[in-house]
Amino acid sequence: MLPSQQPKIKAQFILAHGAGAGKHSEFMQQMCNKITELSQSEIKVILFDFPYMQLIEQTGKKRPPNKMPVLVEAYREQLKACDPQIPVFVGGKSMGARVALETILNHRQKPVVNIRGYCALGYPFHPVGKPEKLRLELLNSVDINGLIVQGTRDTFGKQAEVESYPLNSNYKVKWIDTGDHSLKPLKSSGMTHAQTLQQAAESILEYINEQLV
C-alpha cells in the first residue's frame, strides 16, 4: 500500500495483558487483529509486555507479576509513546484492566496525552472463590466513560453478582453469553470462541466511535 493510501488513524488503544499470558497469547493477538480489521486499521491497537512477562519470555521461567507501581510505570511508557494529537483509549484484560485504571489515576497527576476512555476485558471484580472481597473502589474512583466486556459465567465476576454491585453509571457492561474469564462460551450456546471475541471487538469499536463523536 502506498503512503497516500494508508488509512488515517483516528484512535490509539493501549491493551494490556492479564497476569498469566503476555501480548503474544492467542487471546491478545486475536483481539488486536479483530479490532484492527473491524476498524479498517483506523484504530491502532498497542500491545506490550510488562517487565515480568518480558523476563518470562526471555527465560521461559514463571514468575509473579511486578508490584503495581512498576506495572503502572510500564503502562505510562506506552502513553508517552503515543501520538499526542490522536485520542488515546486505555484498557486491558483482567489484571491489565486494573493496571489501566491505576494508570488513569496516576496520569491525572502527570498527564502526557488526552485519555478519552477505558475498556476492560474480563474485569476481576473479586478473586476467584472470594466474592466478598470486592474490587469496586478502584473502578468507582475513575469517572471517565468506560466499557466492561464480561462473560456471564466469569469466575471473577458473574452476571448475577455484578448486576447487584453499586457500579458507577459511567460504565457500560457488555455481557458475553456463557463466556468465561477469556470470553470462551459453552458449546451449548451455539457460539464459538472466535465469534464471542468478534462480539467483544465489535463492542469496543462501537464504544470508541461513540466517544469520538
Rosetta blueprint (number, residue, H / E / L):
1 M L
2 L L
3 P H
4 S H
5 Q H
6 Q L
7 P L
8 K L
9 I L
10 K L
11 A E
12 Q E
13 F E
14 I E
15 L E
16 A E
17 H L
18 G L
19 A L
20 G L
21 A L
22 G L
23 K L
24 H L
25 S L
26 E H
27 F H
28 M H
29 Q H
30 Q H
31 M H
32 C H
33 N H
34 K H
35 I H
36 T H
37 E H
38 L H
39 S L
40 Q L
41 S L
42 E L
43 I E
44 K E
45 V E
46 I E
47 L E
48 F E
49 D L
50 F L
51 P H
52 Y H
53 M H
54 Q H
55 L H
56 I H
57 E H
58 Q H
59 T H
60 G L
61 K L
62 K L
63 R L
64 P L
65 P L
66 N L
67 K L
68 M H
69 P H
70 V H
71 L H
72 V H
73 E H
74 A H
75 Y H
76 R H
77 E H
78 Q H
79 L H
80 K H
81 A L
82 C L
83 D L
84 P L
85 Q L
86 I L
87 P L
88 V E
89 F E
90 V E
91 G E
92 G E
93 K E
94 S L
95 M H
96 G H
97 A H
98 R H
99 V H
100 A H
101 L H
102 E H
103 T H
104 I H
105 L H
106 N H
107 H H
108 R H
109 Q H
110 K L
111 P L
112 V L
113 V L
114 N L
115 I E
116 R E
117 G E
118 Y E
119 C E
120 A E
121 L E
122 G L
123 Y L
124 P L
125 F L
126 H L
127 P L
128 V L
129 G L
130 K L
131 P L
132 E L
133 K L
134 L L
135 R L
136 L H
137 E H
138 L H
139 L H
140 N H
141 S L
142 V L
143 D L
144 I L
145 N L
146 G E
147 L E
148 I E
149 V E
150 Q E
151 G E
152 T L
153 R L
154 D L
155 T L
156 F L
157 G L
158 K L
159 Q H
160 A H
161 E H
162 V H
163 E L
164 S L
165 Y L
166 P L
167 L L
168 N L
169 S L
170 N L
171 Y E
172 K E
173 V E
174 K E
175 W E
176 I E
177 D L
178 T L
179 G L
180 D L
181 H L
182 S L
183 L L
184 K L
185 P L
186 L L
187 K H
188 S H
189 S H
190 G L
191 M L
192 T L
193 H H
194 A H
195 Q H
196 T H
197 L H
198 Q H
199 Q H
200 A H
201 A H
202 E H
203 S H
204 I H
205 L H
206 E H
207 Y H
208 I H
209 N H
210 E H
211 Q H
212 L H
213 V L
